[in-house]
Amino acid sequence: MVRHTIRKTKKGISYSVSLGFTLSCLVFTLFLFWGLGLNVKEGVSLLSMWHLVLLFFFTLCGTLFRDTWTFDCESNEVHSFYGVGFVGKEETFPFSEISHLELTHFVRGSTDKDAKPTKRRFKAMIVFTLKLKNEESRDIEIIAEKSSAGRTEAAIQAISVVSGLSMQIDRPRDMDLLVGLRDPQ
């Protein structure tokens, strides 16, 4: 799972892919590169190791993956980049076009707004969205509420404080999440 973290910058605040994800992908990429290099040096054909080559390219893409939202308080703009390496989609939004930051909770797999998450089928989710004044929106992050563990709520509050953008949260975080070795009965 790709997680996002907050980083304070000289110009504002950034919400991007965590360094832990990038480094773990880099370690796997280097390990696979080393293994492929040893086998090729011993005369093994790359065609016989097609699955390792494919895995190498997947981990390399994970290492170069970028999903960055930079809230630049000096130029009063939000810069977004989503892609691999230098290939991807880049957008810029002036603060004047942004209505607010929004955090919405929902239950995946259900259309009922008051649905309760269940153990197997329905899962509590969070959507962190940038709402624009022209009724458009850009989803910054969609993550399971249990995986977020309050980090997404803390991120939207920190971004709102640093950037001065207003925020809207539909309801507080579910505090009845029981975390333990066993599920409650």
N, C-alpha and C positions, 0 to 999 in steps of 0.2 A: 504494500500500500504506500502510495506517495503522500507524505505528510508535508505540511507547510509550517514555516516558522517565521517569526517576526525578527527583523534586523533593523536597528536604528542606523540611519545613514547621516551623512553630513547635511543633506538637503531635506530630510524627512524620515520616512519609515518605509520599509520594504516587507512584503509578504511573499515568500518564495519557497521553492522546494528545499527541504531540510538538507543540511550538509551531511547528515548521517546517511541518508538515502544515496546521495551522490558518491560518497566515499565507499559505501558497501558495494555499489555497482562497479566502482573503479577497481576494488580489490578482486572481484570476480572476473572482471575484464583482463586484468594483468595476469591472474592465475591461468585463465584459459589461453591467453596469448603465449605464456610460458610453456604450457603443456602442448599446444599446437606446434610451437617452435621446436621443442624437443623431438616430437614425433616426425616432423618434416625433415629434421636433421638426420634422423635415423633411417630415412627413406620411405616412410609411410605416406601413402597418397592422401591428399586432402579429400578426394572423393570418398574414401572409406571412412572419413571422419566428418561427413557433411553435417551431422547433428551437432558436433562441437563447434563447427564454423558458424552454424546458425545461432547457437547459444552465445557465441562470442559477439556476433553482431547485435543481438538483443541486449546484452549487457553493456555494450558500447553505446547503444542508443539510450539506455537508462543512465549512463554516466553523463552523456551530453544533453539529457532532457532538461528543458528550462520552462518553468511556469512561474513568472515573476510579475508581481503587481507592486509598482513603486509609487508611493504617494509623495510627490515632490512639493514641499511647502514653499520653496523659493520661487518656483515658476507657477505655482498653483495649478499643477496638472497631475493626472494619474497616467502612468505609462504601464502598459501591459505587454508582455511577450509570452507566447506559447509556442514551443517548437523544440526541435532537436538541433543543437549547435547554433548556427546562424540562420537556419532555415525554419521559418515559422511565421506566425501571424503577430503583427505588432499594431497596437492601437494606443491612441492618446486621447484623454478626455480632460478638458479644462474643468476646474472646480465649479465654475459658473454653470456648466451643463449638468452637474450632478445634483440630483434631488436629495438623496440620502443613502446611507449604507443600511442594508437590511439583513436580518437573521431570521430565517423561517424554519420552523420544525414541522415535520410531517412523518407519516408512517408509510414506508415503502410497501407497495402491494395493496394499498387500500385507498379508496376515494373518499371515505368518511373522514371528515376533519377531526372528529373526536375519537378516532380509532386508537386502541391501545396496542402497543407492540407485544407480540407473542414470541415464544421461544424459537420457533422454527420459521414461520412464513413471513410474518410482518416484522419489519425492523425500523426502529426509530432513527430518523435521518435529520441532518441539518443542512441548510443551504445558506451560504454567505453570498449576498448579491450586491452589486453596485447598481442602484436605480438612477436612471437618467431622467431629466425633466421632460423629454419628449416621449415619455411612456415606454421607452426601451429599457432593457436591463442586461447586465452581463454577470453571469455566475462566476464567482471567484473560486468557491470551493463547495463541493457536495461531499459530505462525509457522514458515516454512521455516528450517531450521538455517543455511543459507547466508546468508539475509537477516538473521538475528539476529546473526551474526558474533560471538557471545559476549556480546552485550549483555543477553540474557535471563538467562543464567547469572549475570552480574554483578549484575543487578537482584534476583534472588531472594536472592543472598548479602547484598546491602545491606539489603534489607527484613528478612531474618532477623536481622541484627545489630542494626538499629535497633529493631525491634519485640520482639525476644526470642522470636519464634516459631521452633519447630524446622523444619528443612527436610530434604527427602529428594530426592536426585538419583539416578536409576536408573543412570546411567553418565556418565563425563566427556564433554566435547565432543569430537567427531571432529576431530582435529588433522590428518588427512590430506587436508583440503580443499585442492586445488591451485587457486590463484587466479592467473589470468594472461590473456593475450590469446588463448591457444589452449587447447583441451582436450588433455589428455595422450593419447598413442596407445598 
